[in-house]
Amino acid sequence: MTDQASAKASGGCLCGAVKYEFPKDQVLSAHHCHCTDCQKSTGSGKATIIIVPAAAMQSTGDLKYYTVTGKDGSHVSRGFCPECGSPIMSRVKEMDAINIVKAGSLDNSDWVQITSSFWSDTAQSWSPVDSALPSCPANPQS
């Protein structure tokens, strides 16, 4: 990250009903996810996501969540603005201490540094995996 470590990142939805912020130095990592669920939920070839501890995030406004069971068995809840539909973040029931923030919802994303791609096996030919980054064929194994 190129900005000052103590600086705050902020973001929200298109209509302004949902806003959030978190300290940039609390970001754990950033990735591209090419799973088919992310493709459908973004209407694109991937979701660019930022992993942030839930305790580090502050928000205003309410998100509506839609939950699915992922191919690996995890329970993923995707949060979006109930007014304008902007995707804001996801949560995984099995990892409830983190928020998965959609990078496109940031007010300024110039500082984000992507470190890898997930679900490279389902990447679309028109939105390929960045070959300069490490990638996993599915979810990374811990």
C-alpha positions as CSV (number, residue, x, y, z in Angstrom):
1,M,0.0,0.0,0.0
2,T,1.4,3.3,-1.0
3,D,-0.5,5.7,1.3
4,Q,0.4,6.4,4.9
5,A,-0.3,3.3,7.0
6,S,-2.4,5.2,9.5
7,A,-4.7,6.7,6.8
8,K,-8.3,5.6,6.6
9,A,-10.0,4.0,3.6
10,S,-13.6,4.9,3.0
11,G,-16.3,3.8,0.6
12,G,-19.9,3.1,0.2
13,C,-22.7,2.5,-2.2
14,L,-23.8,4.4,-5.3
15,C,-26.7,6.3,-3.7
16,G,-24.8,7.1,-0.4
17,A,-27.2,5.2,1.9
18,V,-24.3,2.9,3.1
19,K,-20.9,4.2,4.0
20,Y,-17.9,2.6,5.7
21,E,-14.3,3.2,6.7
22,F,-11.4,1.3,8.1
23,P,-7.7,2.0,8.8
24,K,-5.6,1.0,5.7
25,D,-3.0,-0.6,8.0
26,Q,-5.6,-3.1,9.1
27,V,-6.0,-4.6,5.6
28,L,-4.9,-8.2,5.6
29,S,-4.7,-8.8,1.8
30,A,-6.4,-8.1,-1.5
31,H,-7.3,-10.5,-4.3
32,H,-9.2,-11.2,-7.4
33,C,-11.9,-13.9,-7.1
34,H,-13.0,-15.6,-10.3
35,C,-15.5,-18.0,-8.8
36,T,-18.8,-18.3,-10.7
37,D,-20.8,-16.8,-7.7
38,C,-18.6,-13.7,-7.7
39,Q,-19.0,-13.5,-11.4
40,K,-22.8,-13.5,-11.1
41,S,-22.9,-11.2,-8.1
42,T,-20.7,-8.6,-9.8
43,G,-22.0,-9.0,-13.4
44,S,-18.3,-9.2,-14.4
45,G,-15.5,-11.7,-14.7
46,K,-14.3,-11.4,-11.2
47,A,-14.6,-9.6,-7.9
48,T,-11.7,-7.6,-6.6
49,I,-11.8,-8.1,-2.8
50,I,-10.0,-6.6,0.2
51,I,-9.8,-8.7,3.4
52,V,-10.3,-6.5,6.5
53,P,-10.9,-7.5,10.2
54,A,-14.6,-7.0,11.0
55,A,-13.6,-5.2,14.2
56,A,-11.6,-2.6,12.3
57,M,-14.5,-1.5,10.1
58,Q,-17.1,1.2,11.0
59,S,-20.2,1.6,8.9
60,T,-23.5,3.5,8.6
61,G,-26.6,2.3,6.8
62,D,-27.9,-1.2,6.6
63,L,-26.9,-3.8,4.0
64,K,-29.2,-6.5,2.7
65,Y,-27.6,-9.9,2.6
66,Y,-28.0,-12.8,0.3
67,T,-26.5,-16.1,1.5
68,V,-25.3,-19.1,-0.6
69,T,-23.4,-22.2,0.1
70,G,-20.2,-22.1,-1.9
71,K,-18.7,-25.0,-3.8
72,D,-16.3,-25.7,-0.9
73,G,-19.2,-25.8,1.6
74,S,-18.7,-22.4,3.2
75,H,-21.7,-20.0,3.8
76,V,-21.1,-16.8,1.9
77,S,-23.4,-13.8,2.6
78,R,-23.0,-11.0,0.1
79,G,-24.1,-7.5,1.4
80,F,-25.5,-4.9,-0.9
81,C,-27.3,-1.6,-0.5
82,P,-31.1,-2.3,-0.4
83,E,-31.8,1.1,-2.2
84,C,-29.4,1.1,-5.2
85,G,-28.1,-2.5,-5.2
86,S,-24.4,-1.7,-5.0
87,P,-22.3,-4.7,-3.8
88,I,-20.4,-3.6,-0.7
89,M,-19.0,-6.6,1.1
90,S,-19.2,-10.3,1.8
91,R,-19.0,-12.3,5.0
92,V,-18.2,-16.0,5.4
93,K,-20.0,-17.6,8.3
94,E,-17.0,-19.9,9.0
95,M,-14.7,-16.8,9.1
96,D,-16.8,-14.3,10.9
97,A,-13.9,-12.2,12.1
98,I,-13.3,-10.8,8.7
99,N,-15.1,-8.7,6.1
100,I,-14.5,-9.1,2.4
101,V,-14.9,-5.6,1.0
102,K,-15.6,-5.1,-2.7
103,A,-12.7,-2.9,-4.0
104,G,-15.1,-1.1,-6.4
105,S,-17.0,0.3,-3.5
106,L,-14.0,2.3,-2.2
107,D,-14.0,6.0,-2.7
108,N,-10.4,5.8,-3.8
109,S,-8.8,2.5,-4.6
110,D,-5.4,3.7,-5.9
111,W,-3.6,2.2,-2.9
112,V,-4.9,-1.3,-3.3
113,Q,-2.3,-3.9,-4.2
114,I,-3.6,-7.3,-5.4
115,T,-1.6,-10.2,-4.2
116,S,-3.2,-13.2,-5.9
117,S,-6.2,-14.7,-7.6
118,F,-8.7,-17.4,-6.4
119,W,-10.7,-19.8,-8.5
120,S,-8.5,-19.5,-11.5
121,D,-10.1,-22.7,-12.9
122,T,-13.4,-20.8,-13.5
123,A,-11.9,-17.6,-14.9
124,Q,-13.5,-16.5,-18.1
125,S,-11.4,-16.2,-21.3
126,W,-12.6,-12.6,-21.6
127,S,-11.5,-11.8,-18.0
128,P,-8.3,-13.9,-17.6
129,V,-6.3,-14.4,-14.4
130,D,-3.3,-12.0,-14.1
131,S,-0.4,-14.3,-14.9
132,A,2.0,-12.0,-13.0
133,L,0.3,-13.0,-9.7
134,P,0.1,-16.3,-7.9
135,S,-3.2,-18.0,-8.3
136,C,-5.2,-20.9,-6.8
137,P,-7.5,-23.1,-8.8
138,A,-10.2,-22.8,-6.1
139,N,-10.1,-21.3,-2.6
140,P,-6.7,-21.1,-1.0
141,Q,-6.0,-23.8,1.6
142,S,-4.9,-22.5,5.0
